[in-house]
Amino acid sequence: MSDKPSQTDPQPDGVRPSRGLPRRHLVGAFASAGLAAAMSPAAAAPSSRLQMEEFRLPWSESGVDIYVRNKRPAGIDRFPGDRILLYVHGATYPASTAFDLPLGGMSAMDYLAGLGFDVYLVDLPGYGLSGRPAVMSEAAADNAPFMRTPDSAKVVGQVVDFILKRRGVEKIDLMGWSWGTSTMGLYTSTHNEKVNRLVLYAPQWLSRTPSLTGGGSGPLGAYRSVSRDNAKVRWLTGVPEDKKADLIPGGWFDQWADATFATDTGGAKQSPPVLRAPNGVVADSKEFWQAGKPLYNPGDIRVPVLIIHAEWDADLPSYQAQEYFTKLTHAPYKRFIELGEGTHTVMMEKNRMQFLHEVGTFLTEADPQALN
């Protein structure tokens, strides 16, 4: 494919292809034999190949950009708003190495694109393949926490507007994981007119248990550092001992950790290597969620909502998802799915196909109210 912009894909001012990367790629969507079987024949047959594009949008800090990735059925450039999805990550790890991690040859992003969706992900500034603000080159204690939830919602709004203009639509679907549910929930509560349906994977709400993202009792610095070993311990927190061995299929944790920690070149130079993550989310947790003060009102969300959660989630336990569900008082319809034998990271565990099926069903089904 040509690296030159397509005549059918005009780019908004300030948007450019990702540095050092071809602007368009064709990727095999069905690298594993199990993918086609996991999807319905009607959905799988038309989309045996996917097309990928990568973009960098300007951010408020000069020299720091926002990384956006798009995957869709190859050769298709026009989609209705109810077949366009934007995904944002949680507090510590980027979207690019989780939502688009080809486990067994297929990522969650591949799955949804294979269902005919125009799928986007965004790494927020300070995460993944996006730029690192200048404060991350200084000692963490020298600066205040950055990338608070309103800041992340503003970035999401910028990406939403980019997609709306690019595709010529008025609304798209949104999906957030963990802290990303607060980002997407806050954004939707003030921009319902731009959202079709909302998927909240492990939603954050008022907390009665200690946070696993840390922070301690002292002053918070600009960012925190996470080791590979700490990431594994956190992942398996809350899992019964006799279930830990087969929760994550062989090699999957290392595949995720290798990809994720490689995105932080600064952290990789430390010994042992670490992944640095902005502390804005930790500051929000202390000020709002752990203090019993909601950051926003879910009752202001007026679009259909899916809450999907797993029973062993120790980061944001089931009670938070259940209580959040009751606050969605103005959603046209809402659904709560609790998956068995999964953690906060069920999207990358043995029961991931259950997770993907439920998300795909919610996003592709006809409006159940219209069928009454």
ABEGO torsion letter per residue (X at the ends): XBABBBAABBBBBGBBBBBGBBABBBBBABABAAAAAABBAAAAAABABBBBBBBBBBBABBGBBBBBBBBBBBGBABBBAAABBBBBBBAABBAAAAAABBBGGBBAAAAAAAAGBBBBBBBBBGBEABBBBAAAABBAAABBBBGBAAAAAAAAAAAAAAAAAAAGBABBBBBBBEAAAAAAAAAAAAAAAABABBBBBGBBBBBABBBAAEGEABBBBABBBBBAAAAAAAAABGBBAAAAAAABBBGAAAAAAAAAAAABAAAAABOBBBBBBBAAAAAAAAAAAAAGBBABBAAABABBBBBBBBAABAABBAAAAAAAAAABAABABBBBBBBBGBBAAAAABAAAAAAAAAAAAAAABBBAAAAX
